[in-house]
């Protein structure tokens, strides 16, 4: 009824998107930064998988290429491609500078 | 109750400083906190992993690391871990 109330201004208050070269440090930004790089994925069992991170999702499901399986620091297997189900992942660590 | 501070706010105030993360099992991490999300998955830098085994404590140095929040038990801000 009150037609004197102006409509809300357009939402232009959000800050400009941060350039992809300046990661803010959130988990999402970290993951964007490491795709395509060499990573170490440690499972909760303590087994390490080293390889090139080809893709991953919000469950931390991971696809690795050129994968090496390390148990107690010793290479026990090599796989061309490997899929790791996310519930087993303890951490994903960049093996080279991001 | 204006001074009430939420747990995740407390962690947010630790961004940029050293933090000690104690996991559910015999594992601890220290590092510089870069960020975290609602699941308390954490991005850490200059990380040391401490693994307590029957043979003693094993240390591993890591670069930038995304730590899964699923097994995190406790966070101690400003600490450099079990050695400090």
Backbone of each chain as nested JSON, in Angstrom:
{
  "chains": [
    {"id": "A", "residues": [
      {"number": 1, "name": "UNK", "atoms": {"N": [0.82, -1.191, 0.0], "CA": [0.0, 0.0, 0.0], "C": [0.861, 1.25, 0.0]}},
      {"number": 2, "name": "UNK", "atoms": {"N": [1.917, 1.222, 0.737], "CA": [2.776, 2.388, 0.853], "C": [3.666, 2.48, -0.38]}},
      {"number": 3, "name": "UNK", "atoms": {"N": [3.212, 3.225, -1.365], "CA": [3.951, 3.262, -2.632], "C": [5.116, 4.239, -2.586]}},
      {"number": 4, "name": "UNK", "atoms": {"N": [5.279, 4.949, -1.443], "CA": [6.398, 5.877, -1.339], "C": [7.705, 5.148, -1.01]}},
      {"number": 5, "name": "UNK", "atoms": {"N": [7.581, 3.857, -0.571], "CA": [8.797, 3.12, -0.231], "C": [9.554, 2.76, -1.505]}},
      {"number": 6, "name": "UNK", "atoms": {"N": [10.779, 3.224, -1.649], "CA": [11.515, 2.896, -2.872], "C": [11.947, 1.431, -2.864]}},
      {"number": 7, "name": "UNK", "atoms": {"N": [12.11, 0.847, -4.026], "CA": [12.613, -0.532, -4.059], "C": [14.041, -0.564, -3.535]}},
      {"number": 8, "name": "UNK", "atoms": {"N": [14.461, -1.704, -3.003], "CA": [15.831, -1.785, -2.489], "C": [16.841, -1.537, -3.602]}},
      {"number": 9, "name": "UNK", "atoms": {"N": [17.953, -0.933, -3.266], "CA": [18.951, -0.69, -4.309], "C": [19.508, -1.996, -4.832]}},
      {"number": 10, "name": "UNK", "atoms": {"N": [19.989, -2.001, -6.07], "CA": [20.573, -3.235, -6.591], "C": [21.781, -3.658, -5.752]}},
      {"number": 11, "name": "UNK", "atoms": {"N": [21.933, -4.961, -5.629], "CA": [23.004, -5.484, -4.775], "C": [24.349, -5.352, -5.481]}},
      {"number": 12, "name": "UNK", "atoms": {"N": [24.977, -4.22, -5.269], "CA": [26.308, -4.012, -5.857], "C": [27.357, -3.864, -4.768]}},
      {"number": 13, "name": "UNK", "atoms": {"N": [26.96, -4.316, -3.555], "CA": [27.837, -4.089, -2.42], "C": [28.852, -5.212, -2.232]}},
      {"number": 14, "name": "UNK", "atoms": {"N": [28.626, -6.351, -2.921], "CA": [29.574, -7.459, -2.729], "C": [30.931, -7.074, -3.299]}},
      {"number": 15, "name": "UNK", "atoms": {"N": [32.008, -7.478, -2.604], "CA": [33.341, -7.097, -3.081], "C": [33.657, -7.774, -4.41]}},
      {"number": 16, "name": "UNK", "atoms": {"N": [34.571, -7.202, -5.182], "CA": [34.924, -7.833, -6.448], "C": [35.571, -9.182, -6.192]}},
      {"number": 17, "name": "UNK", "atoms": {"N": [35.428, -10.138, -7.123], "CA": [36.02, -11.45, -6.893], "C": [37.542, -11.35, -6.771]}},
      {"number": 18, "name": "UNK", "atoms": {"N": [38.063, -12.152, -5.84], "CA": [39.504, -12.152, -5.637], "C": [40.155, -12.847, -6.837]}},
      {"number": 19, "name": "UNK", "atoms": {"N": [41.221, -12.275, -7.407], "CA": [41.881, -12.945, -8.518], "C": [42.376, -14.323, -8.108]}},
      {"number": 20, "name": "UNK", "atoms": {"N": [42.338, -15.278, -9.044], "CA": [42.681, -16.649, -8.7], "C": [44.147, -16.776, -8.295]}},
      {"number": 21, "name": "UNK", "atoms": {"N": [44.955, -15.777, -8.618], "CA": [46.371, -15.837, -8.244], "C": [46.597, -15.49, -6.777]}},
      {"number": 22, "name": "UNK", "atoms": {"N": [45.563, -14.967, -6.117], "CA": [45.685, -14.598, -4.704], "C": [44.724, -15.455, -3.894]}},
      {"number": 23, "name": "UNK", "atoms": {"N": [45.14, -16.666, -3.504], "CA": [44.236, -17.515, -2.749], "C": [44.004, -16.953, -1.354]}},
      {"number": 24, "name": "UNK", "atoms": {"N": [42.742, -17.031, -0.871], "CA": [42.422, -16.466, 0.43], "C": [42.767, -17.429, 1.556]}},
      {"number": 25, "name": "UNK", "atoms": {"N": [43.02, -18.695, 1.233], "CA": [43.417, -19.629, 2.269], "C": [42.334, -20.602, 2.68]}},
      {"number": 26, "name": "UNK", "atoms": {"N": [41.118, -20.476, 2.145], "CA": [40.065, -21.412, 2.514], "C": [40.331, -22.766, 1.856]}},
      {"number": 27, "name": "UNK", "atoms": {"N": [39.722, -23.845, 2.41], "CA": [39.914, -25.169, 1.801], "C": [39.601, -25.188, 0.31]}},
      {"number": 28, "name": "UNK", "atoms": {"N": [38.533, -24.495, -0.11], "CA": [38.181, -24.473, -1.527], "C": [39.292, -23.862, -2.367]}},
      {"number": 29, "name": "UNK", "atoms": {"N": [39.86, -22.75, -1.878], "CA": [40.938, -22.083, -2.617], "C": [42.179, -22.95, -2.681]}},
      {"number": 30, "name": "UNK", "atoms": {"N": [42.462, -23.627, -1.567], "CA": [43.61, -24.526, -1.557], "C": [43.446, -25.593, -2.631]}},
      {"number": 31, "name": "UNK", "atoms": {"N": [42.233, -26.176, -2.697], "CA": [42.01, -27.259, -3.658], "C": [42.099, -26.751, -5.089]}},
      {"number": 32, "name": "UNK", "atoms": {"N": [41.583, -25.548, -5.33], "CA": [41.709, -24.961, -6.669], "C": [43.175, -24.816, -7.039]}},
      {"number": 33, "name": "UNK", "atoms": {"N": [44.002, -24.472, -6.036], "CA": [45.412, -24.239, -6.292], "C": [46.213, -25.495, -6.551]}},
      {"number": 34, "name": "UNK", "atoms": {"N": [45.781, -26.647, -6.005], "CA": [46.604, -27.853, -6.129], "C": [46.189, -28.781, -7.269]}},
      {"number": 35, "name": "UNK", "atoms": {"N": [45.021, -28.542, -7.874], "CA": [44.618, -29.418, -8.988], "C": [45.665, -29.308, -10.096]}},
      {"number": 36, "name": "UNK", "atoms": {"N": [46.124, -30.458, -10.555], "CA": [47.153, -30.495, -11.594], "C": [48.561, -30.528, -11.046]}},
      {"number": 37, "name": "UNK", "atoms": {"N": [48.712, -30.358, -9.72], "CA": [50.046, -30.37, -9.101], "C": [50.293, -31.722, -8.424]}},
      {"number": 38, "name": "UNK", "atoms": {"N": [51.554, -31.937, -8.05], "CA": [51.889, -33.155, -7.307], "C": [51.452, -32.98, -5.852]}},
      {"number": 39, "name": "UNK", "atoms": {"N": [50.814, -34.007, -5.327], "CA": [50.318, -33.954, -3.95], "C": [50.679, -35.248, -3.22]}},
      {"number": 40, "name": "UNK", "atoms": {"N": [50.612, -35.16, -1.898], "CA": [50.677, -36.346, -1.045], "C": [49.319, -36.462, -0.374]}},
      {"number": 41, "name": "UNK", "atoms": {"N": [48.673, -37.594, -0.553], "CA": [47.41, -37.847, 0.133], "C": [47.676, -38.916, 1.18]}},
      {"number": 42, "name": "UNK", "atoms": {"N": [47.481, -38.577, 2.447], "CA": [47.637, -39.587, 3.499], "C": [46.256, -40.036, 3.956]}},
      {"number": 43, "name": "UNK", "atoms": {"N": [46.076, -41.341, 4.046], "CA": [44.827, -41.902, 4.547], "C": [44.922, -42.031, 6.068]}},
      {"number": 44, "name": "UNK", "atoms": {"N": [43.774, -42.237, 6.705], "CA": [43.774, -42.394, 8.165], "C": [44.56, -43.633, 8.583]}},
      {"number": 45, "name": "UNK", "atoms": {"N": [44.709, -44.604, 7.679], "CA": [45.504, -45.804, 7.98], "C": [46.992, -45.514, 8.012]}},
      {"number": 46, "name": "UNK", "atoms": {"N": [47.412, -44.352, 7.503], "CA": [48.827, -43.993, 7.473], "C": [49.479, -44.231, 6.131]}},
      {"number": 47, "name": "UNK", "atoms": {"N": [48.772, -44.859, 5.197], "CA": [49.327, -45.099, 3.863], "C": [49.305, -43.796, 3.072]}},
      {"number": 48, "name": "UNK", "atoms": {"N": [50.397, -43.522, 2.356], "CA": [50.502, -42.323, 1.527], "C": [50.302, -42.663, 0.065]}},
      {"number": 49, "name": "UNK", "atoms": {"N": [49.63, -41.795, -0.648], "CA": [49.548, -41.879, -2.103], "C": [50.109, -40.59, -2.667]}},
      {"number": 50, "name": "UNK", "atoms": {"N": [51.169, -40.714, -3.462], "CA": [51.801, -39.542, -4.087], "C": [51.499, -39.574, -5.564]}},
      {"number": 51, "name": "UNK", "atoms": {"N": [51.052, -38.452, -6.102], "CA": [50.755, -38.401, -7.528], "C": [50.282, -37.02, -7.931]}},
      {"number": 52, "name": "UNK", "atoms": {"N": [49.834, -36.927, -9.174], "CA": [49.318, -35.665, -9.697], "C": [47.81, -35.65, -9.475]}},
      {"number": 53, "name": "UNK", "atoms": {"N": [47.342, -34.623, -8.791], "CA": [45.914, -34.508, -8.481], "C": [45.164, -34.122, -9.745]}},
      {"number": 54, "name": "UNK", "atoms": {"N": [44.342, -35.048, -10.268], "CA": [43.628, -34.693, -11.5], "C": [42.279, -34.067, -11.191]}},
      {"number": 55, "name": "UNK", "atoms": {"N": [41.563, -34.549, -10.189], "CA": [40.335, -33.855, -9.784], "C": [39.867, -34.363, -8.431]}},
      {"number": 56, "name": "UNK", "atoms": {"N": [38.949, -33.632, -7.846], "CA": [38.388, -34.025, -6.558], "C": [37.064, -33.302, -6.344]}},
      {"number": 57, "name": "UNK", "atoms": {"N": [36.308, -33.738, -5.329], "CA": [35.004, -33.116, -5.073], "C": [34.883, -32.752, -3.597]}},
      {"number": 58, "name": "UNK", "atoms": {"N": [33.697, -32.302, -3.211], "CA": [33.459, -31.828, -1.852], "C": [33.52, -32.907, -0.792]}},
      {"number": 59, "name": "UNK", "atoms": {"N": [33.479, -34.183, -1.184], "CA": [33.639, -35.273, -0.224], "C": [35.111, -35.613, -0.013]}},
      {"number": 60, "name": "UNK", "atoms": {"N": [35.997, -34.917, -0.722], "CA": [37.424, -35.246, -0.757], "C": [37.658, -36.577, -1.472]}},
      {"number": 61, "name": "UNK", "atoms": {"N": [36.692, -37.043, -2.267], "CA": [36.991, -38.103, -3.228], "C": [38.051, -37.545, -4.166]}},
      {"number": 62, "name": "UNK", "atoms": {"N": [39.045, -38.368, -4.5], "CA": [40.213, -37.867, -5.214], "C": [40.537, -38.775, -6.392]}},
      {"number": 63, "name": "UNK", "atoms": {"N": [40.871, -38.182, -7.525], "CA": [41.455, -38.932, -8.642], "C": [42.902, -38.502, -8.785]}},
      {"number": 64, "name": "UNK", "atoms": {"N": [43.813, -39.48, -8.748], "CA": [45.251, -39.221, -8.865], "C": [45.787, -39.881, -10.129]}},
      {"number": 65, "name": "UNK", "atoms": {"N": [46.814, -39.245, -10.708], "CA": [47.538, -39.835, -11.838], "C": [48.965, -40.091, -11.404]}},
      {"number": 66, "name": "UNK", "atoms": {"N": [49.621, -41.0, -12.105], "CA": [51.031, -41.357, -11.812], "C": [51.198, -41.64, -10.323]}},
      {"number": 67, "name": "UNK", "atoms": {"N": [50.329, -42.476, -9.791], "CA": [50.247, -42.667, -8.347], "C": [51.293, -43.661, -7.833]}},
      {"number": 68, "name": "UNK", "atoms": {"N": [51.916, -43.3, -6.725], "CA": [52.797, -44.218, -6.004], "C": [52.207, -44.437, -4.621]}},
      {"number": 69, "name": "UNK", "atoms": {"N": [52.104, -45.694, -4.216], "CA": [51.618, -46.021, -2.88], "C": [52.828, -46.188, -1.952]}},
      {"number": 70, "name": "UNK", "atoms": {"N": [52.874, -45.435, -0.882], "CA": [53.993, -45.501, 0.069], "C": [53.493, -46.06, 1.399]}},
      {"number": 71, "name": "UNK", "atoms": {"N": [54.126, -47.115, 1.883], "CA": [53.83, -47.638, 3.211], "C": [55.118, -47.571, 4.01]}},
      {"number": 72, "name": "UNK", "atoms": {"N": [55.113, -46.836, 5.095], "CA": [56.307, -46.615, 5.924], "C": [57.475, -46.092, 5.096]}},
      {"number": 73, "name": "UNK", "atoms": {"N": [57.195, -45.218, 4.151], "CA": [58.237, -44.591, 3.354], "C": [58.743, -45.43, 2.192]}},
      {"number": 74, "name": "UNK", "atoms": {"N": [58.208, -46.631, 2.011], "CA": [58.658, -47.512, 0.94], "C": [57.563, -47.597, -0.121]}},
      {"number": 75, "name": "UNK", "atoms": {"N": [57.975, -47.491, -1.4], "CA": [56.993, -47.611, -2.483], "C": [56.534, -49.06, -2.57]}},
      {"number": 76, "name": "UNK", "atoms": {"N": [55.229, -49.274, -2.424], "CA": [54.714, -50.647, -2.459], "C": [53.911, -50.922, -3.721]}},
      {"number": 77, "name": "UNK", "atoms": {"N": [53.503, -49.887, -4.437], "CA": [52.712, -50.075, -5.65], "C": [52.756, -48.829, -6.499]}},
      {"number": 78, "name": "UNK", "atoms": {"N": [52.525, -48.998, -7.775], "CA": [52.383, -47.864, -8.681], "C": [51.117, -48.063, -9.506]}},
      {"number": 79, "name": "UNK", "atoms": {"N": [50.357, -47.001, -9.652], "CA": [49.123, -47.051, -10.444], "C": [49.124, -45.881, -11.417]}},
      {"number": 80, "name": "UNK", "atoms": {"N": [48.623, -46.11, -12.624], "CA": [48.495, -45.015, -13.584], "C": [47.449, -44.026, -13.132]}},
      {"number": 81, "name": "UNK", "atoms": {"N": [46.272, -44.535, -12.847], "CA": [45.175, -43.711, -12.32], "C": [44.648, -44.388, -11.067]}},
      {"number": 82, "name": "UNK", "atoms": {"N": [44.269, -43.57, -10.087], "CA": [43.707, -44.131, -8.866], "C": [42.594, -43.233, -8.362]}},
      {"number": 83, "name": "UNK", "atoms": {"N": [41.554, -43.871, -7.872], "CA": [40.454, -43.141, -7.237], "C": [40.51, -43.443, -5.751]}},
      {"number": 84, "name": "UNK", "atoms": {"N": [40.457, -42.403, -4.932], "CA": [40.469, -42.584, -3.477], "C": [39.146, -42.067, -2.929]}},
      {"number": 85, "name": "UNK", "atoms": {"N": [38.451, -42.922, -2.2], "CA": [37.189, -42.486, -1.607], "C": [37.47, -41.558, -0.434]}},
      {"number": 86, "name": "UNK", "atoms": {"N": [36.725, -40.445, -0.399], "CA": [37.066, -39.333, 0.482], "C": [37.037, -39.621, 1.963]}},
      {"number": 87, "name": "UNK", "atoms": {"N": [36.22, -40.592, 2.389], "CA": [36.099, -40.821, 3.835], "C": [37.411, -41.321, 4.446]}},
      {"number": 88, "name": "UNK", "atoms": {"N": [38.316, -41.861, 3.61], "CA": [39.592, -42.387, 4.112], "C": [40.684, -41.336, 4.212]}},
      {"number": 89, "name": "UNK", "atoms": {"N": [40.437, -40.143, 3.656], "CA": [41.511, -39.162, 3.516], "C": [41.775, -38.459, 4.847]}},
      {"number": 90, "name": "UNK", "atoms": {"N": [43.023, -38.481, 5.297], "CA": [43.42, -37.707, 6.479], "C": [43.821, -36.3, 6.059]}},
      {"number": 91, "name": "UNK", "atoms": {"N": [44.733, -36.199, 5.067], "CA": [45.068, -34.882, 4.545], "C": [45.526, -34.949, 3.101]}},
      {"number": 92, "name": "UNK", "atoms": {"N": [45.465, -33.8, 2.458], "CA": [46.029, -33.61, 1.121], "C": [47.089, -32.537, 1.267]}},
      {"number": 93, "name": "UNK", "atoms": {"N": [48.312, -32.861, 0.904], "CA": [49.411, -31.915, 1.084], "C": [50.079, -31.641, -0.254]}},
      {"number": 94, "name": "UNK", "atoms": {"N": [50.393, -30.376, -0.505], "CA": [51.079, -30.018, -1.74], "C": [52.517, -30.525, -1.673]}},
      {"number": 95, "name": "UNK", "atoms": {"N": [52.928, -31.299, -2.681], "CA": [54.293, -31.834, -2.694], "C": [55.272, -30.823, -3.281]}},
      {"number": 96, "name": "UNK", "atoms": {"N": [54.765, -29.774, -3.921], "CA": [55.599, -28.702, -4.491], "C": [54.946, -27.382, -4.105]}},
      {"number": 97, "name": "UNK", "atoms": {"N": [55.657, -26.291, -4.242], "CA": [55.104, -24.99, -3.892], "C": [53.908, -24.669, -4.779]}},
      {"number": 98, "name": "UNK", "atoms": {"N": [52.868, -24.081, -4.154], "CA": [51.655, -23.756, -4.917], "C": [51.817, -22.403, -5.602]}}
    ]},
    {"id": "B", "residues": [
      {"number": 1, "name": "UNK", "atoms": {"N": [25.065, -10.284, 27.268], "CA": [25.714, -11.366, 26.529], "C": [26.297, -10.859, 25.223]}},
      {"number": 2, "name": "UNK", "atoms": {"N": [26.607, -9.564, 25.173], "CA": [27.134, -9.019, 23.92], "C": [28.53, -9.546, 23.619]}},
      {"number": 3, "name": "UNK", "atoms": {"N": [29.245, -10.01, 24.672], "CA": [30.618, -10.462, 24.465], "C": [30.691, -11.936, 24.105]}},
      {"number": 4, "name": "UNK", "atoms": {"N": [29.526, -12.592, 23.936], "CA": [29.509, -14.008, 23.568], "C": [30.29, -14.225, 22.272]}},
      {"number": 5, "name": "UNK", "atoms": {"N": [31.146, -15.237, 22.26], "CA": [31.911, -15.539, 21.051], "C": [31.712, -17.007, 20.684]}},
      {"number": 6, "name": "UNK", "atoms": {"N": [31.398, -17.233, 19.425], "CA": [31.127, -18.587, 18.95], "C": [32.438, -19.342, 18.755]}},
      {"number": 7, "name": "UNK", "atoms": {"N": [32.401, -20.676, 18.875], "CA": [33.623, -21.47, 18.708], "C": [34.316, -21.217, 17.373]}},
      {"number": 8, "name": "UNK", "atoms": {"N": [33.543, -21.172, 16.296], "CA": [34.186, -20.978, 14.99], "C": [34.771, -19.575, 14.855]}},
      {"number": 9, "name": "UNK", "atoms": {"N": [34.188, -18.619, 15.584], "CA": [34.766, -17.263, 15.609], "C": [36.146, -17.287, 16.239]}},
      {"number": 10, "name": "UNK", "atoms": {"N": [36.261, -18.097, 17.287], "CA": [37.545, -18.227, 17.98], "C": [38.597, -18.761, 17.01]}},
      {"number": 11, "name": "UNK", "atoms": {"N": [38.233, -19.767, 16.225], "CA": [39.183, -20.32, 15.252], "C": [39.502, -19.263, 14.196]}},
      {"number": 12, "name": "UNK", "atoms": {"N": [38.478, -18.504, 13.811], "CA": [38.692, -17.462, 12.8], "C": [39.744, -16.458, 13.273]}},
      {"number": 13, "name": "UNK", "atoms": {"N": [39.751, -16.176, 14.568], "CA": [40.73, -15.229, 15.114], "C": [42.142, -15.8, 15.092]}},
      {"number": 14, "name": "UNK", "atoms": {"N": [42.261, -17.111, 14.905], "CA": [43.588, -17.75, 14.877], "C": [44.199, -17.743, 13.488]}},
      {"number": 15, "name": "UNK", "atoms": {"N": [43.443, -17.336, 12.467], "CA": [43.978, -17.362, 11.105], "C": [45.223, -16.488, 11.031]}},
      {"number": 16, "name": "UNK", "atoms": {"N": [46.278, -17.055, 10.488], "CA": [47.545, -16.352, 10.377], "C": [48.514, -16.673, 11.498]}},
      {"number": 17, "name": "UNK", "atoms": {"N": [48.027, -17.343, 12.551], "CA": [48.924, -17.669, 13.658], "C": [49.118, -19.186, 13.761]}},
      {"number": 18, "name": "UNK", "atoms": {"N": [50.068, -19.578, 14.579], "CA": [50.361, -20.993, 14.75], "C": [49.225, -21.65, 15.535]}},
      {"number": 19, "name": "UNK", "atoms": {"N": [48.967, -22.904, 15.218], "CA": [47.906, -23.625, 15.908], "C": [48.329, -25.082, 16.049]}},
      {"number": 20, "name": "UNK", "atoms": {"N": [47.876, -25.701, 17.132], "CA": [48.193, -27.098, 17.437], "C": [46.89, -27.881, 17.327]}},
      {"number": 21, "name": "UNK", "atoms": {"N": [46.868, -28.86, 16.458], "CA": [45.667, -29.641, 16.192], "C": [45.881, -31.053, 16.732]}},
      {"number": 22, "name": "UNK", "atoms": {"N": [45.021, -31.481, 17.637], "CA": [45.104, -32.837, 18.188], "C": [43.961, -33.662, 17.597]}},
      {"number": 23, "name": "UNK", "atoms": {"N": [44.332, -34.785, 16.985], "CA": [43.352, -35.629, 16.301], "C": [42.78, -36.65, 17.288]}},
      {"number": 24, "name": "UNK", "atoms": {"N": [41.781, -37.392, 16.818], "CA": [41.143, -38.4, 17.661], "C": [42.114, -39.515, 18.041]}},
      {"number": 25, "name": "UNK", "atoms": {"N": [42.978, -39.894, 17.112], "CA": [43.926, -40.974, 17.394], "C": [45.225, -40.446, 17.957]}},
      {"number": 26, "name": "UNK", "atoms": {"N": [46.332, -41.134, 17.651], "CA": [47.647, -40.75, 18.191], "C": [48.376, -39.842, 17.211]}},
      {"number": 27, "name": "UNK", "atoms": {"N": [47.714, -38.807, 16.772], "CA": [48.285, -37.955, 15.746], "C": [48.044, -36.497, 16.095]}},
      {"number": 28, "name": "UNK", "atoms": {"N": [49.058, -35.665, 15.885], "CA": [48.914, -34.233, 16.14], "C": [49.562, -33.462, 15.001]}},
      {"number": 29, "name": "UNK", "atoms": {"N": [49.095, -32.264, 14.796], "CA": [49.655, -31.405, 13.762], "C": [49.889, -30.02, 14.346]}},
      {"number": 30, "name": "UNK", "atoms": {"N": [50.974, -29.372, 13.909], "CA": [51.103, -27.942, 14.17], "C": [51.352, -27.247, 12.84]}},
      {"number": 31, "name": "UNK", "atoms": {"N": [50.927, -26.011, 12.753], "CA": [51.145, -25.258, 11.524], "C": [50.55, -23.872, 11.643]}},
      {"number": 32, "name": "UNK", "atoms": {"N": [50.764, -23.085, 10.593], "CA": [50.152, -21.762, 10.523], "C": [48.798, -21.901, 9.852]}},
      {"number": 33, "name": "UNK", "atoms": {"N": [47.755, -21.457, 10.536], "CA": [46.398, -21.607, 10.016], "C": [46.133, -20.587, 8.911]}},
      {"number": 34, "name": "UNK", "atoms": {"N": [45.804, -21.095, 7.715], "CA": [45.473, -20.195, 6.598], "C": [43.968, -20.044, 6.428]}},
      {"number": 35, "name": "UNK", "atoms": {"N": [43.206, -21.074, 6.78], "CA": [41.755, -20.988, 6.634], "C": [41.096, -22.276, 7.073]}},
      {"number": 36, "name": "UNK", "atoms": {"N": [39.77, -22.248, 7.134], "CA": [39.002, -23.441, 7.491], "C": [37.581, -23.257, 6.973]}},
      {"number": 37, "name": "UNK", "atoms": {"N": [36.787, -24.333, 7.011], "CA": [35.39, -24.223, 6.573], "C": [34.457, -24.689, 7.698]}},
      {"number": 38, "name": "UNK", "atoms": {"N": [33.164, -24.825, 7.373], "CA": [32.172, -25.157, 8.395], "C": [32.369, -26.548, 8.982]}},
      {"number": 39, "name": "UNK", "atoms": {"N": [33.067, -27.443, 8.243], "CA": [33.347, -28.78, 8.772], "C": [34.627, -28.785, 9.614]}},
      {"number": 40, "name": "UNK", "atoms": {"N": [35.248, -27.612, 9.761], "CA": [36.556, -27.473, 10.398], "C": [37.622, -28.292, 9.656]}},
      {"number": 41, "name": "UNK", "atoms": {"N": [37.445, -28.475, 8.329], "CA": [38.584, -28.837, 7.502], "C": [39.508, -27.632, 7.566]}},
      {"number": 42, "name": "UNK", "atoms": {"N": [40.821, -27.853, 7.689], "CA": [41.733, -26.732, 7.895], "C": [42.839, -26.715, 6.856]}},
      {"number": 43, "name": "UNK", "atoms": {"N": [43.191, -25.524, 6.397], "CA": [44.367, -25.352, 5.547], "C": [45.485, -24.824, 6.435]}},
      {"number": 44, "name": "UNK", "atoms": {"N": [46.585, -25.575, 6.47], "CA": [47.738, -25.211, 7.306], "C": [48.973, -25.073, 6.428]}},
      {"number": 45, "name": "UNK", "atoms": {"N": [49.919, -24.265, 6.903], "CA": [51.18, -24.045, 6.189], "C": [52.325, -24.337, 7.153]}},
      {"number": 46, "name": "UNK", "atoms": {"N": [53.475, -24.744, 6.604], "CA": [54.664, -25.096, 7.407], "C": [54.273, -26.058, 8.531]}},
      {"number": 47, "name": "UNK", "atoms": {"N": [53.786, -27.217, 8.103], "CA": [53.152, -28.155, 9.014], "C": [54.163, -29.183, 9.521]}},
      {"number": 48, "name": "UNK", "atoms": {"N": [54.037, -29.538, 10.784], "CA": [54.719, -30.715, 11.32], "C": [53.645, -31.68, 11.802]}},
      {"number": 49, "name": "UNK", "atoms": {"N": [53.765, -32.93, 11.341], "CA": [52.858, -33.976, 11.803], "C": [53.592, -34.799, 12.856]}},
      {"number": 50, "name": "UNK", "atoms": {"N": [52.966, -35.023, 13.984], "CA": [53.535, -35.855, 15.051], "C": [52.682, -37.11, 15.162]}},
      {"number": 51, "name": "UNK", "atoms": {"N": [53.352, -38.234, 15.039], "CA": [52.654, -39.51, 15.089], "C": [53.231, -40.28, 16.269]}},
      {"number": 52, "name": "UNK", "atoms": {"N": [52.414, -40.557, 17.264], "CA": [52.911, -41.293, 18.43], "C": [52.705, -42.78, 18.204]}},
      {"number": 53, "name": "UNK", "atoms": {"N": [53.824, -43.51, 18.158], "CA": [53.777, -44.957, 17.941], "C": [54.459, -45.631, 19.128]}},
      {"number": 54, "name": "UNK", "atoms": {"N": [54.295, -46.957, 19.266], "CA": [55.015, -47.669, 20.34], "C": [56.53, -47.489, 20.23]}},
      {"number": 55, "name": "UNK", "atoms": {"N": [57.038, -47.231, 19.003], "CA": [58.484, -47.056, 18.801], "C": [58.942, -45.633, 19.14]}},
      {"number": 56, "name": "UNK", "atoms": {"N": [58.034, -44.746, 19.4], "CA": [58.407, -43.361, 19.687], "C": [57.591, -42.412, 18.834]}},
      {"number": 57, "name": "UNK", "atoms": {"N": [58.043, -41.144, 18.811], "CA": [57.279, -40.153, 18.059], "C": [57.914, -39.896, 16.709]}},
      {"number": 58, "name": "UNK", "atoms": {"N": [57.093, -39.967, 15.674], "CA": [57.58, -39.775, 14.312], "C": [57.118, -38.401, 13.831]}},
      {"number": 59, "name": "UNK", "atoms": {"N": [58.068, -37.613, 13.287], "CA": [57.742, -36.274, 12.799], "C": [57.773, -36.264, 11.281]}},
      {"number": 60, "name": "UNK", "atoms": {"N": [56.832, -35.573, 10.657], "CA": [56.828, -35.391, 9.21], "C": [56.615, -33.917, 8.908]}},
      {"number": 61, "name": "UNK", "atoms": {"N": [57.472, -33.359, 8.051], "CA": [57.317, -31.961, 7.626], "C": [56.453, -31.912, 6.359]}},
      {"number": 62, "name": "UNK", "atoms": {"N": [55.551, -30.946, 6.287], "CA": [54.661, -30.827, 5.133], "C": [54.565, -29.369, 4.699]}},
      {"number": 63, "name": "UNK", "atoms": {"N": [54.322, -29.188, 3.389], "CA": [54.024, -27.849, 2.87], "C": [52.567, -27.518, 3.185]}},
      {"number": 64, "name": "UNK", "atoms": {"N": [51.982, -26.707, 2.32], "CA": [50.566, -26.345, 2.508], "C": [49.706, -27.613, 2.457]}},
      {"number": 65, "name": "UNK", "atoms": {"N": [48.859, -27.75, 3.446], "CA": [48.125, -29.001, 3.647], "C": [46.666, -28.721, 3.976]}},
      {"number": 66, "name": "UNK", "atoms": {"N": [45.789, -29.517, 3.366], "CA": [44.373, -29.49, 3.746], "C": [44.126, -30.672, 4.658]}},
      {"number": 67, "name": "UNK", "atoms": {"N": [43.803, -30.385, 5.915], "CA": [43.584, -31.417, 6.914], "C": [42.087, -31.69, 7.017]}},
      {"number": 68, "name": "UNK", "atoms": {"N": [41.712, -32.962, 6.855], "CA": [40.312, -33.358, 6.939], "C": [39.8, -33.122, 8.37]}},
      {"number": 69, "name": "UNK", "atoms": {"N": [38.672, -32.421, 8.496], "CA": [38.131, -32.098, 9.811], "C": [37.506, -33.264, 10.539]}},
      {"number": 70, "name": "UNK", "atoms": {"N": [37.297, -34.36, 9.805], "CA": [36.557, -35.494, 10.351], "C": [37.197, -36.07, 11.62]}},
      {"number": 71, "name": "UNK", "atoms": {"N": [38.519, -36.067, 11.695], "CA": [39.201, -36.706, 12.818], "C": [39.814, -35.709, 13.791]}},
      {"number": 72, "name": "UNK", "atoms": {"N": [39.48, -34.431, 13.624], "CA": [40.037, -33.425, 14.523], "C": [39.309, -33.478, 15.861]}},
      {"number": 73, "name": "UNK", "atoms": {"N": [40.081, -33.447, 16.937], "CA": [39.5, -33.51, 18.277], "C": [39.603, -32.16, 18.991]}},
      {"number": 74, "name": "UNK", "atoms": {"N": [40.789, -31.556, 18.979], "CA": [40.998, -30.337, 19.77], "C": [41.976, -29.404, 19.064]}},
      {"number": 75, "name": "UNK", "atoms": {"N": [41.758, -28.119, 19.246], "CA": [42.628, -27.086, 18.669], "C": [43.186, -26.231, 19.793]}},
      {"number": 76, "name": "UNK", "atoms": {"N": [44.493, -25.987, 19.747], "CA": [45.123, -25.134, 20.748], "C": [45.791, -23.971, 20.013]}},
      {"number": 77, "name": "UNK", "atoms": {"N": [45.19, -22.764, 20.073], "CA": [45.727, -21.622, 19.363], "C": [47.049, -21.166, 19.957]}},
      {"number": 78, "name": "UNK", "atoms": {"N": [47.931, -20.697, 19.081], "CA": [49.162, -20.046, 19.517], "C": [50.226, -21.007, 20.008]}},
      {"number": 79, "name": "UNK", "atoms": {"N": [49.991, -22.314, 19.886], "CA": [50.976, -23.257, 20.387], "C": [51.745, -23.894, 19.25]}},
      {"number": 80, "name": "UNK", "atoms": {"N": [53.013, -24.235, 19.508], "CA": [53.83, -24.892, 18.486], "C": [53.886, -26.389, 18.703]}},
      {"number": 81, "name": "UNK", "atoms": {"N": [52.961, -26.92, 19.486], "CA": [52.816, -28.345, 19.579], "C": [53.499, -28.976, 20.772]}},
      {"number": 82, "name": "UNK", "atoms": {"N": [53.591, -30.303, 20.74], "CA": [54.073, -31.056, 21.894], "C": [55.498, -30.726, 22.311]}},
      {"number": 83, "name": "UNK", "atoms": {"N": [56.325, -30.166, 21.398], "CA": [57.716, -29.865, 21.735], "C": [57.895, -28.53, 22.431]}},
      {"number": 84, "name": "UNK", "atoms": {"N": [56.851, -27.667, 22.361], "CA": [57.018, -26.304, 22.877], "C": [56.739, -26.242, 24.381]}}
    ]}
  ]
}
